Amino acid sequence: MYLGVAAAIMVATRLPALQRTFDDSQTIAVLVAGGLICLLGVLDDRWGLDALTKLTGQIAAAGVMVLLGVQLAFLFLPVADIGTISLGPDIGVPLTILLTVATVNALNFIDGLDGLAAGVSAIAALAFFAYSYHLGVVGYDEVASAPALITAVLAGACIGFLPHNFSPARIFMGDSGSMLVGLMLSAAAVTATGGVDPQSFDSAASLLPLALPLLVPIAVLFIPFVDLLMAVIRRTRKGQSPFSPDKMHLHHRLLSIGHSHRRAVLVMYFWAALLSFGAVGLSITGGQAELVVAIAVLLVVGVVVVLSPRARRAAREARAAELAAQRERSRAEHPTARALRAHGVARPPHAGSEQRPAGQALR
């Protein structure tokens, strides 16, 4: 995934139409910091680093990205007499690092099912791309901008990776991939929304989405952030480390109520797409009532699909069928079964079916 991202950015440097995206150092900053955090993930995948070492490495990679030019410049608060706050380095630097580390760990936490992290990241990247491109079309930024390039490259890397990672997965992104994706999504949020002063806009129709620039990144990254927040609260209340693993993430809860592996992933895709593109749609249309009603209807449909008794019963049946198919595949792939089939025996004897003296107890 990182090689794909690096190759795409290197090609972009040779395209005249995209030269403006390299006027500042933001794209190169993401490439360099992405390489560092990917290397950290490789070390963790290979040798299993402890949580403190990983956190230190994440902060270091985020710090390099900030030093090379990716930093929150403005923050709009929808409060009377406050409005836009210009963030200096004393506030902008630690806030950007905090956002980056939180996004990296949020993506790492949801990487628990085949295809989940890659699909949610692709949806988020496409939503950020649509938002960044729209800002360029309406004249608030360049169409060929750093956030547009970063999100397009990330979406391409995730979509190209997803067919190999969707259930049943043949390859996995590991910590090296999930942390790279989290860092790039954080950079997309900062570059797409954190460098724009909403009070410079002169159109009342677009005031809603652009005066609330935090709406888009919060909505786009809502699913990973909620999962991260719930995990931290749940583990700290039990006296555990926030990084200690458990089986209570959102995707695990979907599995526990009966959804199959694929159905749980698709449900997460639905919610991520609804929130992400719903927020971007509001930013593009200026909050038209028809779009708000459509989003509300889809929210209700999503809740009904996930929680209705009929849907849960169908999900449990699908889950049971999937588990039965997995057991059958495991039995067929067992070395003993293959050897017996090679000798013309249709079915291997069940484990423990050998003859025993009458009355002998099984241990």
C-alpha positions in Angstrom: 0.0 0.0 0.0 2.8 2.4 0.8 4.6 1.6 -2.4 1.4 2.3 -4.3 1.0 5.7 -2.5 4.6 6.6 -3.2 4.4 5.6 -6.8 1.3 7.6 -7.4 2.8 10.7 -5.8 6.0 10.3 -7.8 3.9 10.1 -11.0 1.9 13.2 -10.0 5.2 15.2 -9.7 5.6 14.7 -13.5 2.1 15.7 -14.5 1.8 19.4 -15.4 -1.8 19.7 -14.3 -0.8 18.6 -10.7 2.2 20.7 -10.3 0.3 23.2 -8.1 -0.2 20.4 -5.5 3.5 20.6 -4.7 3.7 24.4 -4.3 3.8 23.7 -0.5 5.4 20.7 1.2 2.2 19.1 2.5 2.1 16.2 0.0 5.8 15.4 0.6 5.3 15.7 4.3 2.6 13.0 4.2 4.8 10.8 2.0 7.8 11.1 4.5 5.7 10.7 7.6 3.8 7.8 6.0 7.1 6.0 5.4 8.1 6.4 9.0 4.9 5.2 10.5 4.7 2.3 8.0 8.2 1.3 9.1 7.0 1.4 12.7 4.1 -0.9 11.8 6.5 -3.3 10.0 8.6 -3.5 13.2 5.4 -4.1 15.3 4.1 -6.8 12.9 7.4 -8.5 13.0 8.5 -8.3 16.6 5.4 -7.1 18.5 6.3 -3.7 20.0 4.8 -2.7 23.4 2.0 -0.1 23.5 4.3 2.7 24.8 6.9 2.2 22.1 4.2 2.3 19.4 2.7 5.4 20.8 6.0 7.1 20.9 6.7 6.2 17.3 3.2 7.5 16.3 3.9 10.8 18.0 7.3 11.0 16.3 5.8 10.4 12.8 3.1 12.9 13.4 5.6 15.4 14.6 7.7 15.0 11.4 4.5 15.5 9.4 3.8 18.7 11.3 7.3 20.0 11.0 7.2 19.5 7.2 4.1 21.6 6.8 0.9 19.8 7.8 -0.7 21.8 10.6 -4.1 23.1 11.7 -4.2 26.8 10.9 -7.8 27.8 11.8 -10.5 26.4 14.1 -14.1 27.7 13.8 -16.3 27.5 16.9 -20.0 28.0 16.4 -20.3 30.2 19.5 -21.3 33.8 19.6 -18.4 36.3 19.8 -15.8 33.6 19.1 -16.0 32.5 15.5 -12.7 31.7 13.8 -9.6 31.1 16.0 -6.3 31.5 14.3 -4.1 28.7 15.7 -0.4 29.5 16.3 2.3 26.9 16.5 1.8 26.6 20.3 -1.7 25.3 19.8 -1.8 24.1 16.2 1.2 21.7 16.5 0.0 19.7 19.6 -3.6 19.7 18.3 -2.5 18.3 14.9 -0.3 15.6 16.6 -3.2 14.7 18.9 -5.6 14.4 16.0 -3.2 12.3 14.0 -2.4 9.9 16.8 -6.1 9.5 17.6 -7.0 8.8 14.0 -4.1 6.3 13.6 -5.3 4.3 16.7 -8.9 4.6 15.6 -8.2 2.9 12.3 -6.0 0.4 14.1 -8.8 -0.5 16.4 -11.4 -1.2 13.7 -9.0 -3.4 11.7 -10.6 -6.5 13.2 -12.6 -8.0 10.2 -11.5 -8.9 6.7 -11.9 -5.8 4.5 -13.3 -3.5 7.2 -10.5 -1.0 7.7 -9.7 -0.9 4.0 -13.3 -0.3 3.0 -14.1 2.3 5.7 -10.8 4.1 4.8 -11.7 4.1 1.1 -15.1 5.6 1.9 -13.6 8.2 4.1 -10.9 9.1 1.5 -13.5 9.5 -1.3 -15.6 11.7 0.9 -12.7 13.9 1.8 -11.8 14.0 -2.0 -15.3 15.1 -2.9 -15.2 17.8 -0.2 -11.7 19.1 -1.3 -12.6 19.0 -5.0 -15.8 21.0 -4.3 -13.9 23.7 -2.5 -11.7 24.0 -5.6 -14.7 24.1 -8.0 -16.5 26.9 -6.1 -13.2 28.9 -5.9 -12.2 28.6 -2.3 -9.1 26.5 -3.2 -7.4 25.1 -6.2 -9.0 22.1 -7.8 -5.6 20.4 -8.0 -4.8 20.8 -4.3 -2.8 18.9 -1.9 -5.8 17.4 0.0 -7.4 16.4 -3.2 -4.3 14.6 -4.3 -3.7 12.9 -0.9 -7.2 11.6 -0.7 -7.3 10.4 -4.3 -4.1 8.5 -3.8 -5.3 7.0 -0.5 -8.6 6.0 -2.1 -6.8 4.3 -4.9 -4.5 2.4 -2.6 -7.4 1.1 -0.4 -9.6 0.2 -3.4 -6.8 -1.7 -5.0 -6.1 -3.5 -1.8 -9.7 -4.3 -0.9 -10.4 -7.2 -3.4 -7.5 -9.1 -1.9 -8.5 -8.3 1.7 -12.3 -8.8 1.6 -13.6 -11.9 3.2 -12.1 -14.4 2.9 -8.9 -12.4 2.9 -5.8 -13.5 1.2 -3.6 -10.7 2.5 -3.8 -8.4 5.5 -2.7 -4.8 6.0 -1.4 -5.3 9.6 -0.4 -2.4 11.7 1.9 -1.1 9.0 -1.1 -0.6 6.7 -3.7 0.6 9.3 -1.4 3.2 10.8 -0.4 4.5 7.3 -4.1 4.9 6.4 -4.9 6.6 9.7 -2.0 9.1 9.2 -3.1 9.9 5.7 -6.8 10.4 6.7 -5.6 12.7 9.5 -3.5 14.7 7.0 -6.6 14.8 4.7 -8.7 16.2 7.5 -6.1 18.8 8.4 -5.3 20.0 4.9 -8.9 19.9 3.6 -10.6 21.7 6.5 -8.1 23.0 9.0 -6.4 25.5 6.7 -9.6 27.3 5.5 -11.0 30.4 7.3 -14.8 30.1 7.1 -15.3 33.8 7.6 -13.7 34.4 4.2 -16.7 32.9 2.5 -19.1 35.3 1.0 -22.0 32.9 0.1 -24.8 32.5 2.6 -25.9 29.3 0.8 -22.6 27.6 1.6 -22.2 29.1 5.1 -23.5 26.0 6.9 -21.0 23.4 5.9 -18.1 25.8 5.4 -18.6 27.7 8.7 -18.5 24.3 10.5 -15.4 22.8 8.9 -15.1 20.3 11.7 -18.5 18.8 10.7 -16.9 16.9 7.7 -13.9 15.3 9.5 -16.0 14.4 12.5 -18.7 12.8 10.3 -16.2 11.1 8.0 -14.2 9.6 10.9 -17.2 9.1 13.2 -17.3 5.3 13.1 -13.6 4.8 14.0 -13.6 7.6 16.6 -16.7 6.2 18.3 -15.2 2.7 18.4 -11.9 4.2 19.8 -13.8 6.2 22.5 -15.9 3.3 23.6 -12.9 1.0 23.8 -10.9 3.5 25.9 -13.8 4.1 28.3 -14.6 0.4 28.6 -11.0 -0.7 29.3 -10.2 2.1 31.7 -13.3 1.4 33.7 -12.1 -2.2 34.1 -8.7 -0.9 35.2 -7.0 -2.1 32.0 -4.7 -0.4 29.5 -6.6 1.4 26.7 -4.5 -0.6 24.3 -5.4 -4.0 25.8 -7.3 -6.1 23.2 -10.8 -7.3 23.7 -13.8 -8.6 21.7 -16.2 -5.7 22.3 -15.6 -3.5 19.3 -18.5 -2.4 17.1 -17.9 -5.1 14.6 -17.7 -7.7 17.3 -21.0 -6.6 18.6 -22.5 -7.0 15.1 -21.2 -10.5 15.1 -22.5 -11.3 18.5 -26.1 -10.4 17.6 -26.0 -12.8 14.7 -24.6 -11.0 11.7 -22.2 -12.9 9.4 -18.7 -11.7 8.8 -19.5 -10.1 5.4 -22.8 -8.7 6.6 -21.2 -7.0 9.6 -18.6 -5.5 7.3 -21.3 -4.3 4.9 -23.3 -2.7 7.7 -20.2 -0.8 8.8 -19.7 0.3 5.2 -23.3 1.6 5.1 -23.0 3.6 8.2 -19.6 5.0 7.2 -20.9 6.0 3.8 -24.1 7.5 5.1 -22.3 9.7 7.6 -19.4 10.6 5.3 -21.3 11.5 2.2 -24.2 12.9 4.1 -21.9 15.5 5.6 -20.2 16.2 2.3 -23.6 16.4 0.6 -24.7 19.0 3.2 -21.5 21.0 2.5 -22.1 21.0 -1.3 -25.9 21.7 -1.2 -25.8 24.1 1.7 -28.1 22.0 3.8 -31.2 21.6 1.6 -34.2 20.2 3.4 -34.6 17.4 0.9 -31.1 16.1 1.6 -31.6 16.3 5.4 -34.9 14.3 5.1 -33.2 11.7 2.9 -30.3 11.3 5.4 -32.8 10.9 8.2 -34.8 8.2 6.3 -31.6 6.3 5.6 -30.6 6.5 9.3 -33.9 5.0 10.3 -33.5 2.3 7.6 -30.0 1.5 8.9 -31.3 1.1 12.5 -34.1 -1.1 11.4 -31.8 -3.3 9.3 -29.4 -3.8 12.2 -31.8 -4.2 15.1 -35.1 -5.5 13.8 -36.0 -9.1 15.0 -36.4 -10.3 11.4 -33.1 -8.9 10.3 -31.3 -10.3 13.4 -32.9 -13.7 12.8 -31.8 -13.7 9.2 -28.3 -12.5 10.3 -28.1 -15.4 12.8 -29.1 -17.9 10.1 -26.5 -16.5 7.7 -23.9 -16.6 10.5 -24.7 -20.2 11.3 -24.5 -21.1 7.6 -21.2 -19.3 7.3 -19.8 -21.1 10.3 -21.0 -24.5 9.0 -19.3 -23.8 5.6 -16.1 -22.8 7.4 -16.1 -26.1 9.4 -16.8 -28.1 6.2 -13.9 -26.4 4.5 -11.6 -27.0 7.5 -12.6 -30.6 7.5 -12.0 -30.9 3.8 -8.6 -29.3 4.0 -7.5 -31.5 6.9 -4.4 -33.6 5.9 -6.1 -36.8 7.1 -9.2 -36.1 5.0 -7.1 -35.4 1.9 -5.1 -38.6 2.4 -8.3 -40.7 2.8 -9.9 -39.2 -0.3 -6.8 -40.0 -2.2 -7.3 -43.7 -1.2 -10.9 -43.7 -2.1 -12.4 -43.2 1.5 -15.3 -40.8 1.4 -15.2 -39.6 4.9 -12.5 -39.7 7.7 -13.5 -41.3 10.9 -14.6 -38.9 13.6 -11.9 -38.1 16.2 -12.3 -40.2 19.2 -14.3 -42.9 17.5 -11.8 -45.7 18.0 -12.9 -48.8 19.9 -12.6 -48.7 23.7 -13.4 -51.3 26.3 -17.0 -51.1 27.6 -17.4 -48.7 30.5 -14.1 -46.9 30.0 -14.6 -43.2 30.8 -13.4 -40.5 28.4 -11.0 -38.0 30.0 
